[in-house]
Amino acid sequence: MAGPSPASTRHDVRYEPDERPPLPMTAGLGVQYALICIASIILTPTVVITGAGGSEEYLSWAVFAALLVSGITTAIQARRVGRIGAGYILVMGSTGAFIAVSVSALEQGGPGMLATLIIASALVQFVLAARMALLRRIFTPTVAGTVLILIPVTLGPMILRELGDVPVDASAAAGPVTAAVTLLVMILIPLRFTGALRLWAPAIGIIAGGLTASLGFGIYDFTTVRDAAWIGLPDIAYPGVDFSFSPEFWALLPSFIMVTLVGAMDTLGDSIAIQRVSWRRPRAIDFRSIQGAISADGVGNLLSGLAGTVPNTTYGVSISVAELTGVASRAIGISVGVVFVALAFLPKFVNLIVAMPGPVVAAYFVVIVALIFVFGMRILLQDGLDHRKGLIVGVAFWIGFAFQLDWIYPEYWQGAWGELLGNGMTVGGFAVILLTLFGELTGGRRSRLRTWLTPETWPEVDRFLVKFAKRKGWGEDMDRRLRAVGEETMQILTRGKAQQAPEPRRRLLLLARSDGDAADLEFIATTDQTNLEDQLTMLTEVAGNVPVDAETPLRLLRHYASSIRHQQYHDIDILTIRVERSG
């Protein structure tokens, strides 16, 4: 229906987004968030640049820029600037999803081409955020989940190289033991403990690995740490932007776009989760906030490209900490941003993480890519793997896997084609998109009606639904249910419109499609401020919260509809209603 019962979804929230906690709590939680996320923000550009053989000067600059961009965009996510930002605590940081393609970009075109590719991916995010409602049938959980489970396949060779990155005169056991200690600590703590200690597991694992590397085998090189200043700026090693648009750029662009789409799906999931844990009383998901979060992602990538560092995205740890502490105030997000910016000017602290031995970094990313794989599988399972989706995912995954390992006629794919088709994530992503589009285009045809959203157009909607039910041959009962749903929905959507001036009028697109013995109706209209799911929740909790004239249509709609979902985007509303045959 419209969601679980209120009792099952209430959260012990001490401070909602609009509330302001005391300053000591704000500052303390800002530092806690930052310290939990700092390793990933610093280690991601470290892996990318060292893996591609970049200079130490460029690495120092990229880490400095990554911290600055992460701080700025984290604050934007919390504060919301116009339509940019979620309005919730969503910590931003460097993303591991781009590691493989970023290394390829650095190796083939240098930092300038990497910057251009990141800027191009940012433009894709802006388009996606603006047209999210229109792209919802292509930008599906099936596509995102498949690409996510292919990311570990593309990162595997790089992680293996890091595992063996130890000095030539080191003990043969140095790499395996250091990696094993790091990995075991990161895994065993979450398995054994809950609460705050679980959140600190990655940091504790890195510390344990660093101590093992230093005290046990002497492979932790502290030279750069000793030479770094306590407070200061790195050497200016800004790489600039390369607008030559070489063949290598066009070969890598699809890979960047594919990962960008996946990153947007990750942000979508984080945005939904943070909304669910940030309020004391259940609310319908605000898709305008999700659009803002994806736009802020785009700002982060735009700034990352212009600054010459790696892309960033939202971190899921935001949800865990907010749920654990019960503090969801936007002030915390701004505090985290300030801490990130401050840490950028502490070179000695930053170099302590940058200098981590390869086996520690590799073990850390083994856990990260494992979680990426699990997140992809969770998306696929939550979306429902029927026989069609299962076939699409299975075929796309194995096509991507095979191309990544050069199993499919590698002699035919040379030059730019070889670079494009040598990335399993890109090939698998294209495969799942094409197969999804084929299923969408060859599925049941949608009946559609375009009209105005006014009380006077109800007879037109009624005739459309009668004709649709008759064509499907569902019988009198289903015909009555569909007409009742249409009548109550139109009454709710047009409430109060009869007394208003005829302009500006709202457009309505009604789509109807059969799914076995059920009908899926989509009422797509220019936007309004009322969320139907919220009204149904209030109706369930306290009837007095809903106006008397609105209560009867809401109750009738809830009676006849099997499920109701109201997605509010900027400038457009989509009300999806499923009607099933009784008995």
C-alpha positions as CSV (number, residue, x, y, z in Angstrom):
1,M,0.0,0.0,0.0
2,A,1.4,3.4,0.8
3,G,4.0,2.0,3.1
4,P,4.5,0.2,6.4
5,S,2.7,1.1,9.5
6,P,3.9,4.2,11.4
7,A,4.9,2.2,14.4
8,S,7.3,0.1,12.4
9,T,9.0,3.1,10.7
10,R,9.5,5.6,13.5
11,H,13.1,6.5,14.3
12,D,14.6,7.7,17.6
13,V,15.6,11.0,16.0
14,R,17.0,13.6,18.4
15,Y,17.5,16.4,15.9
16,E,15.7,16.6,12.6
17,P,17.3,18.3,9.5
18,D,15.7,21.7,10.4
19,E,16.7,21.6,14.0
20,R,20.1,22.9,15.4
21,P,22.0,20.9,18.0
22,P,24.4,22.5,20.5
23,L,27.7,23.7,19.0
24,P,29.9,21.2,20.8
25,M,27.8,18.3,19.5
26,T,27.8,19.8,16.0
27,A,31.6,20.2,16.0
28,G,32.2,16.8,17.6
29,L,30.0,14.9,15.1
30,G,31.6,16.8,12.2
31,V,35.0,15.5,13.3
32,Q,33.7,12.0,13.7
33,Y,32.1,11.9,10.2
34,A,35.3,13.3,8.7
35,L,37.7,10.8,10.4
36,I,35.6,7.9,9.4
37,C,35.6,8.9,5.7
38,I,39.1,10.5,5.4
39,A,41.0,7.4,4.5
40,S,38.8,6.7,1.5
41,I,39.0,10.3,0.3
42,I,42.8,10.2,0.4
43,L,43.5,6.6,-0.6
44,T,41.4,6.7,-3.8
45,P,43.5,9.3,-5.6
46,T,46.6,7.7,-4.2
47,V,45.7,4.4,-5.8
48,V,44.7,6.0,-9.1
49,I,47.8,8.2,-9.5
50,T,50.4,5.6,-8.2
51,G,48.8,2.9,-10.3
52,A,49.2,5.1,-13.4
53,G,52.8,6.1,-12.5
54,G,52.0,9.7,-11.7
55,S,54.4,12.1,-10.0
56,E,54.4,12.7,-6.2
57,E,53.8,16.4,-6.9
58,Y,50.6,15.6,-8.8
59,L,49.5,13.2,-6.1
60,S,49.9,15.8,-3.4
61,W,47.9,18.3,-5.4
62,A,45.2,15.7,-6.2
63,V,44.7,14.7,-2.6
64,F,44.6,18.4,-1.5
65,A,42.0,19.2,-4.2
66,A,40.0,16.1,-3.3
67,L,39.7,17.2,0.3
68,L,38.7,20.7,-0.7
69,V,36.0,19.5,-3.2
70,S,34.7,16.9,-0.7
71,G,34.3,19.6,1.9
72,I,32.6,22.1,-0.4
73,T,30.2,19.6,-1.8
74,T,29.3,18.0,1.6
75,A,28.3,21.5,2.8
76,I,26.3,22.0,-0.4
77,Q,24.5,18.7,0.1
78,A,23.4,19.8,3.5
79,R,22.7,23.5,2.9
80,R,21.1,23.1,-0.5
81,V,21.8,26.0,-2.9
82,G,18.7,26.5,-5.1
83,R,18.0,23.1,-6.6
84,I,21.5,21.8,-5.9
85,G,21.9,19.7,-2.8
86,A,19.8,17.2,-1.0
87,G,19.2,19.2,2.2
88,Y,20.4,16.3,4.3
89,I,23.7,15.0,5.7
90,L,25.3,13.3,2.7
91,V,29.1,13.1,3.1
92,M,30.9,13.5,-0.2
93,G,34.2,11.9,-1.0
94,S,36.4,10.3,-3.6
95,T,34.8,7.3,-5.3
96,G,36.4,3.9,-5.9
97,A,34.0,3.2,-8.8
98,F,36.1,5.4,-11.1
99,I,39.5,3.9,-10.2
100,A,39.9,1.6,-13.2
101,V,38.8,4.0,-15.8
102,S,40.7,6.9,-14.2
103,V,43.9,4.9,-14.3
104,S,43.3,4.1,-18.0
105,A,42.7,7.8,-18.7
106,L,46.0,8.8,-16.9
107,E,48.0,6.1,-18.7
108,Q,46.7,7.1,-22.2
109,G,46.2,10.8,-22.0
110,G,47.6,12.1,-18.8
111,P,45.9,14.3,-16.1
112,G,44.5,16.8,-18.6
113,M,42.4,14.1,-20.4
114,L,41.3,12.7,-17.1
115,A,40.1,16.2,-16.1
116,T,38.1,16.5,-19.4
117,L,36.5,13.1,-18.9
118,I,35.4,14.0,-15.4
119,I,34.0,17.3,-16.5
120,A,32.0,15.5,-19.3
121,S,30.7,13.0,-16.7
122,A,29.5,16.0,-14.6
123,L,27.5,17.3,-17.5
124,V,25.8,13.9,-17.7
125,Q,24.9,14.1,-14.0
126,F,23.3,17.5,-14.5
127,V,21.2,16.2,-17.4
128,L,20.2,13.1,-15.5
129,A,19.1,15.2,-12.4
130,A,17.1,17.6,-14.6
131,R,15.4,14.8,-16.6
132,M,15.3,12.1,-14.0
133,A,11.5,11.5,-14.4
134,L,11.9,11.1,-18.2
135,L,14.8,8.7,-18.0
136,R,13.3,6.5,-15.3
137,R,12.6,3.6,-17.7
138,I,16.3,3.5,-18.9
139,F,18.0,4.4,-15.7
140,T,16.7,1.3,-13.9
141,P,17.9,-0.6,-10.8
142,T,18.7,-3.6,-13.2
143,V,21.2,-1.4,-15.1
144,A,22.8,0.0,-12.0
145,G,23.0,-3.3,-10.2
146,T,24.6,-5.0,-13.1
147,V,27.3,-2.3,-13.6
148,L,28.0,-2.3,-9.9
149,I,28.7,-6.1,-9.8
150,L,31.1,-5.6,-12.7
151,I,33.2,-3.0,-11.0
152,P,35.1,-5.5,-8.9
153,V,35.9,-7.4,-12.1
154,T,37.6,-4.3,-13.6
155,L,39.4,-3.4,-10.3
156,G,40.8,-6.9,-9.7
157,P,44.1,-6.6,-11.6
158,M,44.9,-3.3,-9.9
159,I,44.3,-4.6,-6.4
160,L,46.5,-7.6,-7.1
161,R,49.3,-5.2,-8.2
162,E,49.0,-3.3,-5.0
163,L,49.2,-6.5,-2.9
164,G,52.7,-7.1,-4.2
165,D,53.9,-3.4,-3.9
166,V,56.6,-3.8,-1.3
167,P,60.4,-3.0,-1.3
168,V,62.5,-5.5,-3.2
169,D,64.6,-6.2,0.0
170,A,61.5,-6.8,2.2
171,S,60.7,-10.1,3.7
172,A,58.6,-12.4,1.5
173,A,56.0,-12.5,4.2
174,A,55.7,-8.7,4.4
175,G,53.0,-8.3,1.8
176,P,50.8,-11.3,2.6
177,V,50.9,-10.8,6.4
178,T,50.3,-7.0,6.3
179,A,47.4,-7.5,3.9
180,A,46.0,-10.3,6.0
181,V,46.1,-8.3,9.2
182,T,44.4,-5.3,7.6
183,L,41.7,-7.5,6.0
184,L,41.0,-9.5,9.1
185,V,40.6,-6.5,11.3
186,M,38.3,-4.8,8.8
187,I,36.2,-8.0,8.5
188,L,36.1,-9.4,12.1
189,I,35.2,-6.1,13.8
190,P,31.9,-5.7,11.9
191,L,31.1,-9.4,12.3
192,R,31.7,-9.3,16.1
193,F,30.6,-5.8,17.1
194,T,27.7,-3.4,16.4
195,G,27.2,0.3,16.9
196,A,30.0,2.8,16.8
197,L,32.9,0.3,16.7
198,R,31.5,-1.2,13.5
199,L,31.7,2.2,11.8
200,W,35.3,2.6,12.8
201,A,36.4,-0.8,11.4
202,P,38.0,0.5,8.2
203,A,40.1,3.1,10.1
204,I,41.1,0.5,12.7
205,G,42.0,-1.9,10.0
206,I,44.3,0.6,8.3
207,I,45.9,1.5,11.6
208,A,46.5,-2.2,12.3
209,G,48.0,-2.8,8.9
210,G,50.2,0.3,9.1
211,L,51.5,-0.8,12.5
212,T,52.2,-4.3,11.1
213,A,54.0,-2.9,8.1
214,S,56.1,-0.5,10.2
215,L,56.9,-2.5,13.4
216,G,56.8,-6.0,11.9
217,F,58.5,-5.6,8.5
218,G,59.7,-2.0,8.2
219,I,58.0,-1.4,4.8
220,Y,56.2,1.8,5.9
221,D,58.2,4.7,4.5
222,F,57.8,7.7,6.8
223,T,60.2,10.0,4.7
224,T,57.4,12.1,3.2
225,V,55.6,12.3,6.5
226,R,58.7,13.6,8.3
227,D,59.4,16.1,5.5
228,A,55.8,17.4,5.3
229,A,54.9,20.6,7.2
230,W,52.2,20.5,9.9
231,I,50.3,23.3,8.2
232,G,50.6,24.4,4.6
233,L,49.8,24.0,1.0
234,P,51.2,21.4,-1.5
235,D,53.3,22.4,-4.4
236,I,51.1,23.7,-7.2
237,A,50.9,20.9,-9.7
238,Y,47.7,21.8,-11.4
239,P,47.4,19.6,-14.5
240,G,45.0,21.8,-16.5
241,V,42.3,20.5,-18.9
242,D,43.0,18.9,-22.2
243,F,40.4,19.8,-24.9
244,S,42.1,18.1,-27.8
245,F,39.5,15.3,-27.7
246,S,41.8,12.6,-28.9
247,P,40.7,9.1,-30.0
248,E,41.6,7.9,-26.6
249,F,39.2,10.4,-25.1
250,W,36.2,9.1,-27.2
251,A,37.2,5.5,-26.4
252,L,37.1,6.1,-22.7
253,L,34.1,8.5,-22.6
254,P,31.4,5.7,-22.6
255,S,33.1,4.0,-19.6
256,F,33.0,7.3,-17.7
257,I,29.4,7.8,-18.6
258,M,28.5,4.3,-17.5
259,V,30.2,4.7,-14.1
260,T,28.5,8.1,-13.7
261,L,25.1,6.5,-14.2
262,V,26.0,3.9,-11.6
263,G,27.2,6.6,-9.2
264,A,24.0,8.5,-9.6
265,M,22.1,5.3,-8.7
266,D,24.3,5.0,-5.6
267,T,23.4,8.6,-4.7
268,L,19.8,7.9,-5.3
269,G,19.9,5.0,-2.8
270,D,21.8,7.1,-0.3
271,S,19.3,9.9,-0.7
272,I,16.4,7.7,0.0
273,A,18.0,6.1,3.0
274,I,19.0,9.4,4.6
275,Q,15.5,10.7,4.2
276,R,14.1,7.6,6.0
277,V,16.3,8.0,9.0
278,S,16.2,11.8,9.3
279,W,12.6,12.3,10.5
280,R,10.7,11.2,13.6
281,R,7.5,10.8,11.6
282,P,7.5,8.7,8.3
283,R,7.4,10.8,5.1
284,A,7.1,10.0,1.4
285,I,10.4,10.1,-0.4
286,D,11.0,13.5,-1.9
287,F,12.5,12.9,-5.4
288,R,13.2,16.7,-5.6
289,S,15.8,16.1,-2.9
290,I,17.2,13.2,-4.9
291,Q,17.5,15.4,-7.9
292,G,19.3,18.0,-5.8
293,A,21.7,15.3,-4.5
294,I,22.6,14.1,-8.0
295,S,23.1,17.8,-9.1
296,A,25.4,18.3,-6.1
297,D,27.3,15.1,-7.3
298,G,27.6,16.9,-10.7
299,V,29.0,20.0,-9.0
300,G,31.5,17.8,-7.2
301,N,32.6,16.1,-10.4
302,L,32.8,19.5,-12.2
303,L,34.9,20.9,-9.5
304,S,37.0,17.7,-9.4
305,G,37.7,18.0,-13.1
306,L,38.5,21.7,-13.0
307,A,40.8,21.2,-9.9
308,G,42.6,18.2,-11.4
309,T,41.6,15.4,-9.0
310,V,39.5,12.3,-9.1
311,P,35.6,12.2,-9.1
312,N,33.6,12.0,-5.9
313,T,30.2,10.7,-4.8
314,T,28.1,10.3,-1.6
315,Y,29.2,8.0,1.2
316,G,26.7,5.5,2.7
317,V,28.3,6.0,6.1
318,S,26.2,9.2,6.4
319,I,23.1,7.0,6.9
320,S,24.8,4.7,9.5
321,V,26.0,7.6,11.7
322,A,22.8,9.5,11.5
323,E,20.8,6.4,12.4
324,L,23.2,5.5,15.2
325,T,23.4,9.0,16.8
326,G,19.8,10.2,16.0
327,V,21.2,13.5,14.8
328,A,20.2,14.5,11.3
329,S,20.6,18.2,11.5
330,R,21.9,19.9,8.4
331,A,24.4,21.8,10.6
332,I,26.3,18.6,11.0
333,G,26.8,18.3,7.2
334,I,28.2,21.9,7.1
335,S,30.5,21.0,10.0
336,V,31.8,17.9,8.2
337,G,32.6,20.1,5.1
338,V,34.5,22.6,7.3
339,V,36.6,19.8,8.8
340,F,37.5,18.3,5.4
341,V,38.7,21.7,4.2
342,A,40.7,22.2,7.4
343,L,42.4,18.8,7.0
344,A,43.4,19.7,3.4
345,F,45.8,22.2,5.0
346,L,47.5,19.6,7.3
347,P,50.1,18.0,5.0
348,K,51.7,15.8,7.7
349,F,48.4,14.1,8.5
350,V,47.5,13.7,4.9
351,N,50.9,12.2,4.0
352,L,50.6,9.7,6.9
353,I,47.7,8.1,4.9
354,V,49.2,8.6,1.4
355,A,52.4,6.7,2.5
356,M,50.4,3.6,3.5
357,P,52.1,0.5,2.0
358,G,50.5,-1.2,-1.0
359,P,49.3,-4.3,0.8
360,V,47.4,-2.2,3.4
361,V,45.8,-0.2,0.5
362,A,45.0,-3.3,-1.4
363,A,43.3,-5.0,1.6
364,Y,41.3,-1.9,2.2
365,F,40.0,-1.9,-1.4
366,V,39.2,-5.6,-1.3
367,V,36.6,-4.8,1.3
368,I,35.4,-1.7,-0.6
369,V,34.9,-3.6,-3.9
370,A,33.2,-6.4,-2.0
371,L,30.7,-4.0,-0.6
372,I,30.2,-2.5,-4.0
373,F,29.4,-6.0,-5.3
374,V,27.0,-6.6,-2.4
375,F,25.3,-3.3,-2.9
376,G,24.8,-4.1,-6.6
377,M,23.3,-7.5,-5.7
378,R,21.0,-5.8,-3.1
379,I,19.7,-3.4,-5.8
380,L,19.0,-6.3,-8.1
381,L,17.2,-8.4,-5.5
382,Q,15.2,-5.5,-4.1
383,D,14.0,-4.7,-7.6
384,G,12.9,-8.3,-8.1
385,L,14.8,-10.8,-10.3
386,D,12.1,-12.4,-12.4
387,H,13.1,-14.7,-15.3
388,R,13.4,-11.7,-17.7
389,K,15.6,-9.6,-15.5
390,G,17.6,-12.6,-14.4
391,L,18.4,-13.4,-18.0
392,I,19.4,-9.8,-18.8
393,V,21.6,-9.6,-15.7
394,G,23.2,-13.0,-16.3
395,V,24.0,-12.4,-20.0
396,A,25.2,-8.8,-19.5
397,F,27.5,-9.9,-16.6
398,W,29.2,-12.7,-18.5
399,I,29.6,-10.6,-21.6
400,G,31.3,-7.9,-19.5
401,F,33.4,-10.5,-17.7
402,A,34.5,-12.2,-20.9
403,F,35.5,-8.9,-22.6
404,Q,37.4,-7.8,-19.5
405,L,39.5,-10.9,-19.7
406,D,39.9,-10.8,-23.5
407,W,38.1,-14.1,-24.0
408,I,36.0,-13.0,-27.0
409,Y,38.0,-12.7,-30.2
410,P,40.6,-10.2,-28.8
411,E,42.4,-10.2,-32.2
412,Y,39.5,-8.3,-33.7
413,W,39.4,-5.5,-31.1
414,Q,42.5,-3.4,-31.4
415,G,43.2,0.4,-31.0
416,A,40.3,2.5,-29.8
417,W,37.9,-0.4,-30.1
418,G,40.2,-2.5,-28.0
419,E,40.2,0.2,-25.3
420,L,36.4,0.6,-25.4
421,L,35.6,-3.1,-25.4
422,G,38.4,-4.1,-23.1
423,N,36.5,-2.6,-20.1
424,G,34.0,-5.2,-18.9
425,M,32.0,-2.6,-17.0
426,T,31.4,-0.6,-20.2
427,V,30.5,-3.7,-22.3
428,G,28.3,-5.2,-19.6
429,G,26.6,-1.8,-19.1
430,F,25.9,-1.4,-22.7
431,A,24.5,-5.0,-22.9
432,V,22.2,-4.5,-20.0
433,I,20.9,-1.2,-21.3
434,L,20.2,-2.6,-24.8
435,L,18.5,-5.7,-23.4
436,T,16.4,-3.6,-21.0
437,L,15.4,-1.3,-23.8
438,F,14.4,-4.3,-26.0
439,G,12.3,-5.6,-23.2
440,E,10.7,-2.2,-22.7
441,L,9.9,-1.7,-26.4
442,T,8.6,-5.2,-26.9
443,G,6.5,-5.4,-23.7
444,G,2.9,-4.7,-23.4
445,R,1.8,-1.5,-25.3
446,R,0.8,1.4,-23.1
447,S,-2.5,3.1,-23.7
448,R,-2.2,6.8,-23.2
449,L,-4.4,9.9,-22.8
450,R,-3.2,13.5,-23.0
451,T,-5.5,16.1,-21.5
452,W,-5.8,18.9,-19.0
453,L,-5.9,18.2,-15.3
454,T,-9.2,19.9,-14.4
455,P,-12.5,18.6,-12.9
456,E,-14.2,19.0,-16.3
457,T,-11.9,16.4,-17.9
458,W,-13.0,13.5,-15.6
459,P,-15.5,12.1,-18.1
460,E,-12.7,11.9,-20.7
461,V,-10.5,10.0,-18.2
462,D,-13.5,7.7,-17.4
463,R,-14.1,6.9,-21.0
464,F,-10.4,6.1,-21.5
465,L,-10.4,3.7,-18.6
466,V,-13.6,2.0,-19.7
467,K,-12.2,1.5,-23.2
468,F,-8.9,0.1,-21.7
469,A,-10.7,-2.4,-19.4
470,K,-13.0,-3.5,-22.3
471,R,-10.0,-4.1,-24.6
472,K,-8.4,-6.3,-21.9
473,G,-11.6,-8.3,-21.3
474,W,-11.3,-8.2,-17.6
475,G,-15.0,-8.1,-16.8
476,E,-17.4,-5.9,-14.9
477,D,-15.6,-6.0,-11.5
478,M,-12.3,-4.8,-12.8
479,D,-14.0,-2.2,-14.9
480,R,-15.7,-0.9,-11.8
481,R,-12.4,-0.8,-9.8
482,L,-10.5,1.0,-12.5
483,R,-13.2,3.6,-12.9
484,A,-13.4,4.1,-9.1
485,V,-9.6,4.6,-8.9
486,G,-9.7,7.0,-11.8
487,E,-12.5,9.0,-10.3
488,E,-11.0,9.3,-6.8
489,T,-7.5,10.1,-8.2
490,M,-8.9,12.9,-10.4
491,Q,-10.9,14.2,-7.5
492,I,-7.8,14.3,-5.3
493,L,-5.5,15.8,-8.0
494,T,-8.0,18.5,-9.0
495,R,-9.2,19.4,-5.5
496,G,-9.8,23.1,-5.3
497,K,-9.0,23.7,-8.9
498,A,-12.6,24.5,-9.9
499,Q,-12.6,27.8,-8.0
500,Q,-9.2,28.8,-9.5
501,A,-8.6,30.8,-12.6
502,P,-8.3,28.6,-15.7
503,E,-4.6,29.6,-16.2
504,P,-2.1,28.3,-15.6
505,R,-3.6,24.9,-16.2
506,R,-1.8,21.7,-15.4
507,R,-1.3,19.1,-18.1
508,L,-2.1,15.4,-17.5
509,L,-0.7,12.3,-19.2
510,L,-2.4,9.1,-18.2
511,L,-0.6,5.8,-19.1
512,A,-2.3,2.4,-18.6
513,R,-0.7,-1.0,-19.1
514,S,-1.7,-4.5,-18.2
515,D,0.4,-6.9,-16.2
516,G,-1.4,-10.2,-16.2
517,D,-4.6,-9.7,-14.2
518,A,-3.4,-6.3,-12.9
519,A,-3.4,-2.8,-14.3
520,D,-0.7,-0.2,-13.8
521,L,-1.8,3.4,-14.1
522,E,0.5,6.4,-14.3
523,F,-0.9,9.9,-13.8
524,I,1.8,12.3,-14.9
525,A,1.2,16.0,-14.3
526,T,2.9,19.3,-13.9
527,T,3.9,19.6,-10.3
528,D,1.9,20.4,-7.2
529,Q,3.1,20.7,-3.6
530,T,0.8,18.0,-2.0
531,N,2.2,14.5,-1.7
532,L,-0.5,11.8,-1.8
533,E,1.6,9.2,0.1
534,D,2.0,11.7,3.0
535,Q,-1.7,12.3,3.0
536,L,-2.4,8.6,3.2
537,T,0.1,8.2,6.1
538,M,-1.6,11.0,8.0
539,L,-4.9,9.3,7.3
540,T,-3.6,6.1,8.9
541,E,-2.1,7.9,11.9
542,V,-4.6,10.6,12.8
543,A,-7.6,11.3,10.7
544,G,-7.8,14.8,12.1
545,N,-4.6,15.7,10.2
546,V,-6.5,15.4,6.9
547,P,-9.2,17.8,5.8
548,V,-12.7,16.3,6.0
549,D,-13.4,16.9,2.3
550,A,-10.2,15.0,1.4
551,E,-10.7,12.1,3.7
552,T,-13.3,10.2,1.7
553,P,-11.5,10.1,-1.7
554,L,-8.3,9.1,0.1
555,R,-10.0,6.2,1.9
556,L,-11.7,5.0,-1.3
557,L,-8.5,5.2,-3.3
558,R,-6.7,3.2,-0.7
559,H,-9.5,0.6,-0.8
560,Y,-9.5,0.0,-4.5
561,A,-5.7,0.4,-5.2
562,S,-3.2,-2.4,-4.5
563,S,-0.3,0.0,-4.2
564,I,0.1,3.8,-4.5
565,R,3.4,5.6,-5.2
566,H,3.7,9.3,-5.6
567,Q,7.1,10.6,-7.0
568,Q,7.5,14.4,-6.9
569,Y,10.2,15.8,-9.1
570,H,11.0,19.4,-10.0
571,D,8.2,20.5,-12.4
572,I,6.5,17.1,-12.7
573,D,4.5,14.6,-10.5
574,I,4.2,10.9,-11.3
575,L,1.4,9.1,-9.4
576,T,1.7,5.3,-10.0
577,I,-1.3,3.2,-9.0
578,R,-1.6,-0.6,-9.3
579,V,-5.1,-2.1,-9.5
580,E,-5.5,-5.9,-9.1
581,R,-8.6,-8.0,-9.8
582,S,-10.4,-9.1,-6.7
583,G,-10.6,-12.8,-5.8
